[in-house]
Amino acid sequence: MPFGCQSEVGKIHRLLLKHPREAFRNTQNIAAQWERLNYSGAPDFAKARREYENFVDVLKRHVPEIEFLSENDATGLDSIYVHDPALITSRGAILCNMGKAERRGEPATMGEFFSKLGVPILGVISGEGTLEGGDVVWIDERTLAVGRGYRTNDEGIRQLRQLLKELVDELVVVPLPHWRGPGDVLHLMSLISPIDQQLALVYSRLLPVPFREWLLAREIKLLEVPDEEYDSMGCNVLAIAPRKCVMLAGNPRTKALLTNAGVEVWEYAGEEISHKGAGGPTCLTWPIWRE
């Protein structure tokens, strides 16, 4: 099976998802976990399934092959956000070590699934190192930006750098702000969504100045998400191909920014599957194979 995803914008040919049927499991499971996992409210199980089916319908119009993770006792509600436990390179998958302790069971279960698909395991972040996929952003095939925050630490980045030493020419470490503290989720992908090789959606109020300047020096055009649409995840946009993207409904000004830049946009409603768990379309998906 072809695999490899050293891009955030190449056309997606194969995609990994996890349905709320398997992640949330039932209403009792939701009731037992949502507060501990820092959700803004308990997801409505029936509504979440309907929202997700509509989300999958949008993706199926553009992605030829979609794989689904199975239910697993070692994972919880957060396992719907499949982007965080791993990353896939041209030589195989790297399994993360989650900064959020409640998610520590997810990388191993994802590794088992990759093995069944024929995706080799290139390496594992282990020991004191932590790394989450939401902090890893491919700028191009040989250039990687990694957010250093509460979910990804220095040791995790050191191990990642070692694993990727033959696959990247430059790895840029981006210090993340405290924002709402360690209990909240703030990944690098909360602040930047590449849309094309030279186009990215950003929330500059939280971007470190050196990283923003670095992006501009590479002649990447930055589309600025308005303040009133940051909390509604206007900055979390999934490119399914260059200048073709999926975003969470309810961010009209951000959508207008994208369409005015020549980007095709498809929306989905995600009160239960995105807003309550703070995970947008990039969080809900892991491209196994991009061009």
Backbone as numpy.savetxt, mean C-alpha at the origin, in Angstrom:
# Nx Ny Nz CAx CAy CAz Cx Cy Cz
5.10 -18.67 -13.32 4.27 -17.47 -13.32 5.14 -16.23 -13.32
4.90 -15.31 -14.24 5.66 -14.05 -14.21 5.38 -13.29 -12.91
6.39 -12.62 -12.40 6.24 -11.80 -11.21 7.25 -10.68 -11.28
7.07 -9.71 -10.41 7.99 -8.58 -10.33 7.24 -7.28 -10.28
7.64 -6.42 -9.34 6.89 -5.18 -9.15 7.83 -4.09 -8.65
8.85 -3.77 -9.42 9.75 -2.68 -9.05 9.28 -1.38 -9.72
8.01 -1.11 -9.55 7.36 0.07 -10.13 6.08 0.32 -9.36
5.67 1.58 -9.30 4.36 1.92 -8.73 3.36 2.30 -9.82
3.82 2.35 -11.08 2.94 2.89 -12.13 2.82 2.00 -13.36
3.66 0.97 -13.50 3.55 0.09 -14.65 2.21 -0.63 -14.67
1.79 -1.03 -15.85 0.50 -1.71 -15.98 0.49 -2.98 -15.13
-0.58 -3.14 -14.33 -0.72 -4.32 -13.48 -1.30 -5.47 -14.30
-0.61 -6.60 -14.29 -1.10 -7.80 -14.97 -1.64 -8.84 -13.99
-1.10 -8.83 -12.77 -1.56 -9.80 -11.77 -1.56 -9.13 -10.41
-2.65 -9.36 -9.65 -2.87 -8.60 -8.44 -3.29 -9.53 -7.31
-2.85 -9.20 -6.09 -3.21 -9.96 -4.90 -4.19 -9.15 -4.05
-5.27 -9.81 -3.60 -6.28 -9.19 -2.75 -6.64 -10.13 -1.61
-7.35 -9.59 -0.61 -7.96 -10.44 0.41 -9.35 -9.90 0.71
-10.34 -10.69 0.44 -11.73 -10.29 0.60 -12.07 -10.15 2.09
-12.96 -9.21 2.47 -13.35 -9.12 3.88 -14.02 -10.38 4.42
-14.56 -11.23 3.53 -15.06 -12.53 4.01 -13.97 -13.27 4.75
-12.74 -13.23 4.20 -11.62 -13.97 4.78 -10.84 -13.15 5.81
-10.82 -11.82 5.66 -10.08 -10.98 6.60 -10.91 -10.66 7.85
-12.17 -10.24 7.65 -13.03 -9.88 8.77 -13.71 -11.11 9.38
-14.04 -12.08 8.54 -14.58 -13.38 8.90 -16.04 -13.36 9.36
-16.35 -12.59 10.39 -17.73 -12.52 10.87 -17.88 -11.32 11.80
-19.11 -11.02 12.18 -19.37 -9.85 13.01 -18.77 -9.99 14.41
-18.72 -11.21 14.92 -18.13 -11.42 16.25 -16.63 -11.12 16.23
-15.97 -11.52 15.18 -14.54 -11.26 15.04 -14.27 -9.77 14.94
-15.11 -9.07 14.18 -14.98 -7.61 14.06 -15.14 -6.96 15.42
-16.19 -7.35 16.16 -16.45 -6.75 17.48 -15.30 -6.97 18.45
-14.61 -8.10 18.33 -13.51 -8.42 19.25 -12.22 -7.67 18.92
-12.09 -7.17 17.69 -10.80 -6.63 17.27 -10.75 -5.15 16.95
-11.83 -4.54 16.51 -11.72 -3.23 15.85 -11.14 -2.14 16.76
-11.52 -2.11 18.04 -10.99 -1.08 18.92 -9.49 -1.28 19.18
-9.10 -2.53 19.42 -7.69 -2.83 19.69 -6.81 -2.48 18.49
-7.35 -2.61 17.29 -6.59 -2.31 16.08 -6.66 -0.84 15.68
-7.32 -0.03 16.51 -7.39 1.41 16.31 -8.22 1.81 15.09
-9.26 1.03 14.76 -10.20 1.44 13.72 -11.05 2.59 14.26
-11.54 3.43 13.36 -12.38 4.55 13.78 -13.78 4.10 14.16
-14.15 2.89 13.75 -15.45 2.32 14.09 -15.48 0.87 13.66
-16.46 0.14 14.13 -16.58 -1.28 13.75 -17.12 -1.39 12.33
-16.40 -2.02 11.40 -16.93 -2.19 10.05 -18.21 -3.00 10.04
-19.16 -2.57 9.24 -20.39 -3.33 9.02 -20.05 -4.46 8.05
-20.18 -5.69 8.50 -19.69 -6.84 7.72 -20.40 -6.96 6.37
-21.71 -6.86 6.37 -22.46 -7.00 5.12 -22.14 -5.87 4.15
-22.10 -4.65 4.66 -21.78 -3.51 3.80 -20.35 -3.58 3.28
-19.42 -4.04 4.13 -18.03 -4.18 3.71 -17.91 -5.15 2.53
-18.65 -6.24 2.59 -18.60 -7.22 1.48 -19.15 -6.62 0.20
-20.22 -5.82 0.31 -20.78 -5.18 -0.90 -19.81 -4.16 -1.46
-19.23 -3.33 -0.59 -18.24 -2.35 -1.05 -17.08 -3.04 -1.76
-16.62 -4.14 -1.18 -15.46 -4.82 -1.72 -15.76 -5.44 -3.09
-16.94 -6.01 -3.24 -17.32 -6.57 -4.54 -17.32 -5.49 -5.61
-17.79 -4.30 -5.27 -17.77 -3.20 -6.23 -16.33 -2.78 -6.54
-15.47 -2.77 -5.50 -14.05 -2.46 -5.70 -13.40 -3.47 -6.64
-13.67 -4.74 -6.42 -13.12 -5.79 -7.28 -13.64 -5.65 -8.71
-14.90 -5.28 -8.86 -15.46 -5.08 -10.20 -14.70 -3.99 -10.96
-14.34 -2.92 -10.27 -13.54 -1.86 -10.90 -12.19 -2.41 -11.34
-11.54 -3.16 -10.47 -10.21 -3.70 -10.79 -10.27 -4.70 -11.94
-11.31 -5.52 -11.99 -11.41 -6.56 -13.02 -11.51 -5.98 -14.43
-11.95 -4.74 -14.54 -12.02 -4.10 -15.85 -10.64 -3.84 -16.44
-9.62 -3.83 -15.57 -8.30 -3.39 -16.01 -7.18 -4.40 -15.71
-7.41 -5.30 -14.78 -6.37 -6.25 -14.37 -6.76 -7.65 -14.82
-5.93 -8.31 -15.66 -6.31 -9.61 -16.22 -6.45 -10.73 -15.19
-5.55 -10.77 -14.18 -5.57 -11.87 -13.22 -5.57 -11.34 -11.79
-6.49 -11.85 -10.99 -6.56 -11.46 -9.58 -6.55 -12.70 -8.71
-5.63 -12.72 -7.74 -5.51 -13.82 -6.78 -6.05 -13.36 -5.43
-6.61 -14.29 -4.67 -7.18 -13.96 -3.36 -6.53 -14.81 -2.26
-6.10 -14.13 -1.20 -5.60 -14.83 -0.02 -6.76 -15.50 0.72
-6.45 -16.62 1.36 -7.46 -17.37 2.10 -7.56 -16.89 3.54
-8.61 -17.30 4.22 -8.77 -17.06 5.64 -7.66 -17.78 6.41
-7.17 -17.15 7.48 -6.09 -17.75 8.26 -6.21 -17.33 9.71
-6.07 -18.29 10.62 -6.22 -18.00 12.05 -5.13 -17.08 12.59
-4.01 -16.97 11.87 -2.89 -16.16 12.35 -3.03 -14.68 11.99
-4.11 -14.33 11.29 -4.28 -12.95 10.84 -5.61 -12.39 11.33
-5.72 -11.06 11.30 -6.92 -10.39 11.79 -7.54 -9.47 10.75
-8.30 -8.48 11.23 -9.00 -7.56 10.33 -8.05 -6.85 9.38
-6.88 -6.46 9.89 -5.93 -5.69 9.08 -5.39 -6.45 7.88
-5.58 -7.76 7.85 -5.02 -8.53 6.73 -5.73 -8.23 5.42
-6.82 -7.46 5.45 -7.43 -6.99 4.22 -6.49 -6.04 3.48
-5.57 -5.41 4.24 -4.62 -4.46 3.65 -3.34 -5.21 3.26
-3.41 -5.87 2.12 -2.37 -6.83 1.72 -1.06 -6.17 1.29
-1.05 -4.84 1.17 0.15 -4.18 0.68 1.29 -4.18 1.70
0.97 -4.34 2.98 1.97 -4.11 4.02 2.89 -5.28 4.36
2.47 -6.55 4.26 3.32 -7.64 4.77 4.48 -8.06 3.87
4.59 -7.53 2.64 5.63 -8.01 1.74 5.89 -6.99 0.65
6.98 -7.20 -0.11 7.17 -6.52 -1.37 7.73 -7.52 -2.37
7.46 -7.28 -3.64 7.86 -8.23 -4.67 8.84 -7.56 -5.62
10.00 -8.16 -5.76 11.04 -7.65 -6.65 11.12 -8.53 -7.89
12.03 -8.19 -8.78 12.22 -8.99 -9.98 12.84 -10.35 -9.67
13.34 -10.53 -8.44 13.95 -11.81 -8.05 13.15 -12.55 -6.98
12.01 -12.01 -6.60 11.18 -12.70 -5.62 10.65 -11.76 -4.56
9.95 -12.34 -3.59 9.30 -11.57 -2.54 10.21 -11.38 -1.34
10.09 -10.24 -0.70 10.71 -9.97 0.59 9.58 -9.89 1.61
9.63 -10.74 2.63 8.60 -10.75 3.67 8.97 -9.76 4.76
8.04 -8.91 5.11 8.29 -7.85 6.08 8.20 -8.38 7.51
8.59 -7.54 8.44 8.39 -7.78 9.87 7.60 -6.58 10.37
6.33 -6.79 10.70 5.40 -5.70 10.87 5.68 -4.85 12.11
5.65 -3.53 11.92 5.80 -2.63 13.05 4.60 -2.63 13.97
3.44 -2.96 13.43 2.23 -3.10 14.23 2.17 -4.53 14.74
2.34 -4.70 16.05 2.52 -6.04 16.62 1.36 -6.97 16.29
0.14 -6.43 16.21 -1.03 -7.26 15.95 -1.03 -7.86 14.54
-0.12 -7.41 13.70 -0.07 -7.90 12.31 1.12 -8.84 12.06
1.81 -9.25 13.10 3.04 -10.03 12.92 2.81 -11.38 12.24
1.60 -11.92 12.27 1.35 -13.21 11.65 1.15 -13.15 10.14
1.00 -11.95 9.58 0.64 -11.84 8.18 1.77 -12.19 7.18
3.02 -11.75 7.40 4.04 -12.04 6.39 4.24 -13.53 6.12
4.25 -14.36 7.16 4.48 -15.80 6.96 3.36 -16.43 6.15
2.12 -16.04 6.42 1.00 -16.61 5.67 1.05 -16.15 4.21
1.48 -14.92 3.99 1.62 -14.45 2.62 2.76 -15.17 1.91
3.84 -15.45 2.65 4.95 -16.19 2.08 4.54 -17.58 1.63
3.69 -18.24 2.42 3.18 -19.55 2.03 2.38 -19.46 0.74
1.61 -18.42 0.60 0.80 -18.24 -0.60 1.69 -17.97 -1.81
2.71 -17.13 -1.65 3.63 -16.86 -2.75 4.31 -18.14 -3.22
4.68 -18.98 -2.29 5.34 -20.24 -2.66 4.42 -21.10 -3.52
3.13 -21.13 -3.18 2.18 -21.89 -3.99 2.04 -21.32 -5.40
2.22 -20.01 -5.52 2.12 -19.35 -6.82 3.40 -19.48 -7.63
4.47 -19.93 -6.99 5.75 -20.02 -7.69 6.59 -18.77 -7.59
6.25 -17.89 -6.66 7.07 -16.69 -6.43 8.11 -17.01 -5.37
9.40 -17.00 -5.70 10.42 -17.33 -4.70 10.51 -16.28 -3.60
10.99 -16.68 -2.44 11.20 -15.75 -1.33 12.66 -15.30 -1.36
12.87 -14.03 -1.68 14.21 -13.48 -1.76 14.81 -13.27 -0.37
13.97 -12.93 0.60 14.50 -12.69 1.94 13.39 -12.35 2.91
13.78 -12.23 4.19 12.84 -11.95 5.27 13.45 -10.90 6.18
12.68 -9.88 6.53 13.10 -8.91 7.54 12.85 -9.55 8.91
13.86 -9.57 9.75 13.75 -10.37 10.98 14.37 -9.64 12.18
14.28 -10.29 13.33 14.90 -9.78 14.56 14.29 -8.46 14.98
15.15 -7.50 15.29 14.70 -6.18 15.73 14.26 -5.30 14.58
14.51 -5.75 13.35 14.14 -4.94 12.19 12.65 -4.98 11.93
12.06 -3.82 11.65 10.67 -3.76 11.22 10.58 -3.04 9.89
9.65 -3.50 9.08 9.43 -2.90 7.75 8.01 -3.21 7.34
7.29 -2.19 6.82 5.96 -2.41 6.28 5.91 -1.90 4.85
5.17 -2.63 4.01 5.15 -2.32 2.58 4.65 -0.93 2.25
3.79 -0.37 3.11 3.29 0.98 2.88 4.36 2.05 2.98
5.52 1.70 3.54 6.64 2.65 3.63 7.61 2.55 2.47
7.33 1.66 1.52 8.26 1.40 0.41 7.66 1.91 -0.89
8.34 2.84 -1.54 7.83 3.45 -2.78 8.91 3.39 -3.86
8.61 2.69 -4.96 9.52 2.65 -6.10 9.37 3.95 -6.88
10.48 4.67 -7.02 10.48 5.90 -7.83 10.71 5.54 -9.29
11.61 4.61 -9.52 11.75 3.93 -10.80 12.29 2.53 -10.51
12.60 1.77 -11.54 12.96 0.36 -11.34 14.20 0.17 -10.49
15.09 1.16 -10.45 16.35 1.03 -9.71 16.46 2.04 -8.56
15.36 2.73 -8.25 15.40 3.77 -7.21 14.24 3.57 -6.25
14.56 3.51 -4.97 13.57 3.20 -3.95 13.60 4.27 -2.86
12.41 4.68 -2.43 12.28 5.55 -1.26 11.63 4.73 -0.14
12.17 4.86 1.08 11.66 4.10 2.22 11.40 5.06 3.37
10.18 5.04 3.88 9.83 5.89 5.01 10.34 5.32 6.32
11.00 6.17 7.11 11.46 5.78 8.45 10.52 6.41 9.46
9.68 5.57 10.06 8.71 6.09 11.02 8.48 5.10 12.13
7.25 5.04 12.64 6.94 4.13 13.74 6.75 2.70 13.27
6.46 2.47 11.98 6.22 1.13 11.47 7.46 0.50 10.83
8.39 1.33 10.39 9.62 0.86 9.73 10.80 1.51 10.42
11.74 0.69 10.94 12.85 1.26 11.70 14.18 1.13 10.95
15.24 1.66 11.56 16.55 1.69 10.92 17.07 0.29 10.60
16.87 -0.65 11.52 17.36 -2.01 11.30 16.60 -2.67 10.16
15.32 -2.44 10.07 14.55 -2.97 8.95 15.04 -2.43 7.61
15.35 -1.14 7.59 15.87 -0.52 6.37 17.25 -1.07 6.04
18.08 -1.27 7.06 19.42 -1.85 6.81 19.30 -3.22 6.17
18.41 -4.07 6.70 18.24 -5.41 6.13 17.69 -5.33 4.71
16.74 -4.42 4.47 16.20 -4.26 3.12 17.27 -3.82 2.15
18.11 -2.89 2.56 19.19 -2.40 1.69 20.12 -3.56 1.31
20.41 -4.43 2.26 21.27 -5.56 1.99 20.62 -6.53 1.01
19.33 -6.80 1.18 18.62 -7.72 0.30 18.52 -7.18 -1.12
18.49 -5.85 -1.25 18.29 -5.24 -2.57 19.58 -4.71 -3.19
20.72 -5.07 -2.63 21.98 -4.45 -3.05 22.28 -4.62 -4.53
21.78 -5.71 -5.14 22.03 -5.92 -6.57 20.86 -5.44 -7.43
19.78 -4.96 -6.80 18.58 -4.61 -7.54 18.30 -3.12 -7.57
18.93 -2.35 -6.69 18.70 -0.91 -6.69 20.03 -0.16 -6.75
20.00 1.00 -7.37 21.17 1.88 -7.41 21.12 2.93 -6.31
19.90 3.29 -5.88 19.74 4.33 -4.87 18.57 3.98 -3.97
18.78 4.03 -2.67 17.72 3.86 -1.68 17.71 5.10 -0.81
16.63 5.85 -0.88 16.49 7.11 -0.17 15.66 6.88 1.09
16.20 7.22 2.25 15.47 7.10 3.51 14.74 8.42 3.77
13.43 8.32 4.02 12.59 9.51 4.21 12.08 9.52 5.66
12.61 10.41 6.51 12.10 10.48 7.89 10.64 10.94 7.90
9.79 10.20 8.61 8.38 10.54 8.67 8.06 11.32 9.94
7.06 12.20 9.91 6.71 12.99 11.09 5.96 12.17 12.13
5.95 12.68 13.35 5.19 12.05 14.45 3.70 12.02 14.13
3.18 13.10 13.53 1.78 13.25 13.14 0.86 12.91 14.32
0.09 11.83 14.27 -0.83 11.52 15.36 -0.28 10.45 16.30
1.00 10.14 16.20 1.63 9.25 17.15 1.72 7.80 16.71
2.40 6.98 17.51 2.67 5.59 17.13 1.44 4.70 17.03
0.34 5.08 17.64 -0.85 4.25 17.56 -1.59 4.40 16.24
-1.31 5.47 15.51 -1.97 5.71 14.23 -1.11 5.15 13.11
-1.68 5.11 11.91 -0.91 4.62 10.77 -0.50 5.80 9.90
0.80 5.99 9.72 1.31 6.98 8.78 2.47 6.33 8.05
2.20 5.86 6.84 3.24 5.31 5.99 3.70 6.38 5.00
4.83 6.13 4.36 5.27 7.04 3.29 4.20 7.13 2.21
3.52 6.01 1.94 2.47 6.04 0.92 1.23 6.81 1.37
1.19 7.26 2.62 0.14 8.18 3.05 0.40 9.58 2.51
1.63 9.82 2.03 2.05 11.16 1.64 2.37 11.30 0.16
2.51 10.19 -0.54 2.85 10.25 -1.96 2.27 9.03 -2.69
1.68 9.29 -3.85 1.19 8.23 -4.73 1.70 8.52 -6.14
2.70 7.79 -6.63 3.13 7.98 -8.01 1.99 7.65 -8.98
1.85 8.47 -10.02 0.80 8.32 -11.01 1.39 7.96 -12.37
2.59 8.46 -12.63 3.36 8.16 -13.84 4.81 8.38 -13.47
5.72 8.06 -14.39 7.14 8.19 -14.06 7.50 9.59 -13.60
6.89 10.62 -14.19 7.23 12.00 -13.84 6.05 12.75 -13.24
5.15 12.02 -12.58 3.98 12.65 -11.99 3.61 11.93 -10.70
3.39 12.69 -9.63 3.02 12.09 -8.34 2.03 12.99 -7.62
1.12 12.35 -6.91 0.19 13.02 -6.02 0.84 13.07 -4.64
0.87 14.24 -4.00 1.57 14.38 -2.73 0.77 15.25 -1.75
1.07 15.05 -0.47 0.60 15.97 0.56 1.84 16.62 1.16
2.22 17.79 0.63 3.51 18.39 0.95 3.62 18.90 2.37
2.49 19.17 3.03 2.57 19.66 4.41 3.30 18.68 5.33
3.26 17.39 5.01 3.91 16.38 5.86 5.17 15.79 5.21
5.49 16.21 3.99 6.70 15.70 3.34 7.94 16.41 3.88
9.00 15.69 4.22 10.26 16.35 4.59 10.77 17.19 3.41
11.26 18.37 3.71 11.73 19.27 2.66 12.81 18.63 1.78
13.83 17.95 2.35 14.85 17.35 1.47 14.27 16.34 0.48
13.28 15.55 0.90 12.69 14.57 0.00 11.86 15.26 -1.08
11.12 16.29 -0.72 10.35 17.03 -1.72 11.27 17.68 -2.74
12.36 18.25 -2.26 13.34 18.85 -3.18 13.97 17.79 -4.08
14.22 16.62 -3.52 14.80 15.52 -4.29 13.87 15.09 -5.41
12.56 15.01 -5.12 11.58 14.67 -6.15 11.57 15.72 -7.26
11.58 16.99 -6.87 11.56 18.06 -7.86 12.84 18.08 -8.70
13.96 17.75 -8.06 15.23 17.70 -8.80 15.22 16.60 -9.86
14.41 15.58 -9.66 14.26 14.52 -10.65 13.20 14.88 -11.70
12.74 16.13 -11.63 11.74 16.66 -12.58 10.42 15.89 -12.52
10.06 15.49 -11.30 8.75 14.87 -11.07 7.76 15.97 -10.73
6.69 16.08 -11.50 5.66 17.07 -11.23 4.81 16.60 -10.06
4.57 17.51 -9.10 3.84 17.17 -7.89 2.45 17.81 -7.92
1.43 16.97 -7.79 0.06 17.44 -7.66 -0.28 17.48 -6.18
-0.68 18.65 -5.68 -0.84 18.87 -4.25 -2.26 18.56 -3.78
-2.40 17.56 -2.93 -3.70 17.21 -2.36 -4.15 18.33 -1.41
-5.38 18.81 -1.55 -5.85 19.87 -0.65 -6.01 19.38 0.78
-5.84 20.30 1.73 -5.90 19.95 3.15 -7.18 19.21 3.52
-8.30 19.67 2.99 -9.59 19.11 3.40 -9.82 17.70 2.86
-8.95 17.21 1.96 -9.11 15.87 1.43 -7.99 14.93 1.83
-7.12 15.39 2.74 -6.05 14.49 3.18 -6.60 13.40 4.11
-7.40 13.78 5.10 -7.92 12.79 6.05 -8.87 11.80 5.38
-9.48 12.18 4.28 -10.35 11.25 3.54 -9.57 10.46 2.50
-8.24 10.41 2.69 -7.33 9.59 1.90 -7.29 9.99 0.43
-7.38 11.29 0.17 -7.22 11.78 -1.19 -5.84 11.50 -1.75
-4.85 11.35 -0.87 -3.48 11.12 -1.33 -3.18 9.64 -1.58
-4.11 8.76 -1.24 -3.90 7.32 -1.42 -4.59 6.87 -2.70
-3.81 6.81 -3.78 -4.35 6.50 -5.10 -3.53 5.37 -5.72
-4.21 4.40 -6.30 -3.55 3.26 -6.92 -3.44 3.47 -8.42
-2.22 3.54 -8.95 -2.02 3.55 -10.40 -2.11 2.12 -10.91
-3.05 1.84 -11.80 -3.16 0.51 -12.39 -2.40 0.44 -13.71
-2.00 1.60 -14.22 -1.17 1.76 -15.41 -0.77 3.23 -15.41
0.20 3.64 -16.23 0.56 5.05 -16.25 -0.64 5.95 -16.54
-0.88 6.91 -15.64 -1.97 7.88 -15.76 -3.35 7.25 -15.83
-3.49 6.09 -15.22 -4.78 5.43 -15.04 -4.84 4.97 -13.60
-5.83 5.42 -12.84 -5.79 5.13 -11.41 -7.17 4.92 -10.81
-7.14 4.30 -9.61 -8.33 4.05 -8.81 -8.18 4.83 -7.51
-9.25 5.53 -7.13 -9.19 6.31 -5.90 -10.50 6.17 -5.12
-10.44 6.53 -3.85 -11.58 6.49 -2.95 -12.53 7.63 -3.29
-13.82 7.33 -3.43 -14.81 8.36 -3.70 -14.90 9.35 -2.55
-15.29 10.58 -2.87 -15.45 11.59 -1.85 -14.32 12.59 -1.80
-13.47 12.61 -2.82 -12.35 13.55 -2.90 -12.39 14.27 -4.25
-13.42 15.13 -4.46 -13.62 15.72 -5.78 -12.52 16.67 -6.23
-11.93 17.41 -5.30 -10.86 18.34 -5.72 -9.61 17.58 -6.15
-9.30 16.50 -5.44 -8.14 15.69 -5.85 -8.42 15.01 -7.19
-9.63 14.52 -7.37 -9.99 13.91 -8.64 -9.84 14.92 -9.78
-10.26 16.16 -9.55 -10.13 17.20 -10.57 -8.66 17.49 -10.89
-7.81 17.49 -9.86 -6.36 17.67 -10.08 -5.83 16.61 -11.05
-6.25 15.36 -10.81 -5.79 14.25 -11.62 -6.33 14.34 -13.05
-7.62 14.56 -13.19 -8.20 14.59 -14.54 -7.65 15.77 -15.34
-7.41 16.90 -14.68 -6.83 18.06 -15.37 -5.40 17.80 -15.83
-4.73 16.82 -15.19 -3.37 16.42 -15.59 -3.41 15.29 -16.63
-4.59 14.98 -17.12 -4.71 13.94 -18.16 -4.76 12.53 -17.62
-5.17 12.37 -16.35 -5.23 11.05 -15.71 -6.66 10.53 -15.77
-6.81 9.27 -16.16 -8.12 8.62 -16.10 -8.33 8.10 -14.68
-9.52 8.33 -14.12 -9.78 8.01 -12.72 -11.05 7.18 -12.61
-10.96 6.11 -11.81 -12.13 5.32 -11.44 -12.25 5.34 -9.92
-13.47 5.49 -9.42 -13.69 5.62 -7.98 -14.42 4.40 -7.41
-14.27 4.22 -6.10 -15.04 3.20 -5.38 -15.45 3.78 -4.04
-16.56 3.32 -3.50 -17.00 3.71 -2.16 -16.36 2.79 -1.14
-15.83 3.36 -0.04 -15.08 2.52 0.89 -15.22 2.93 2.35
-16.41 3.26 2.78 -16.60 3.64 4.18 -16.17 2.51 5.12
-16.54 1.28 4.80 -16.26 0.14 5.68 -14.88 -0.47 5.44
-14.47 -0.55 4.17 -13.21 -1.25 3.85 -12.00 -0.33 3.83
-12.23 0.99 3.78 -11.10 1.92 3.71 -11.08 2.92 4.85
-12.16 3.71 5.01 -12.14 4.78 5.99 -11.94 4.28 7.42
-12.66 3.25 7.82 -12.61 2.83 9.22 -11.27 2.21 9.61
-10.58 1.58 8.66 -9.28 1.01 8.94 -8.12 1.82 8.40
-8.43 3.00 7.82 -7.41 3.92 7.28 -6.54 3.25 6.22
-7.19 2.55 5.29 -6.45 1.90 4.21 -7.11 2.12 2.86
-6.47 2.87 1.99 -7.01 3.18 0.68 -6.71 2.09 -0.35
-6.86 2.40 -1.64 -6.71 1.39 -2.68 -5.32 0.80 -2.79
-4.27 1.58 -2.50 -2.93 0.98 -2.53 -2.79 -0.03 -1.40
-3.36 0.29 -0.23 -3.27 -0.60 0.93 -4.02 -1.92 0.68
-5.12 -1.84 -0.04 -5.97 -3.01 -0.28 -5.41 -3.96 -1.33
-4.35 -3.58 -2.01 -3.86 -4.34 -3.17 -2.35 -4.57 -3.10
-1.90 -5.71 -3.68 -0.47 -5.92 -3.90 -0.27 -6.44 -5.32
0.25 -5.59 -6.20 0.56 -6.06 -7.56 1.66 -7.13 -7.52
1.34 -8.30 -8.02 2.33 -9.37 -8.12 3.21 -9.16 -9.34
2.60 -8.61 -10.40 3.35 -8.42 -11.64 2.91 -7.12 -12.31
3.84 -6.19 -12.45 3.65 -4.97 -13.22 4.63 -4.95 -14.39
4.25 -4.30 -15.45 5.17 -4.11 -16.58 6.35 -3.26 -16.12
